[in-house]
């Protein structure tokens, strides 16, 4: 069973992301984190196969978390999809340059998840 780490400071948003992902019928376990620091802890404790990452969070933002893990060789290939309300083109470019595998703009839809997940052969 694959583990999906859902990182968002909003519990409601984490639930929406999980429910949308679940509707794709991909068998997986969800691990949650409310910020980048919690996400780093979860990564160190569990084998994670995919990260769904919000941008704006307290303590350690999604983009800073992304830069941190991309500097660690063991996470170089870990798929990370930004799931964020940051829709500006420069944000998308920054995320992709920082190592995001893909980018979904909130509100999330089953269709956008399906497209992104199919691209990474999850």
Helices and strands as residue ranges (DSSP letters): E 2-7, H 11-22, E 28-33, H 36-45, E 50-53, H 62-70, G 73-75, E 79-84, H 89-97, E 102-105, H 110-119
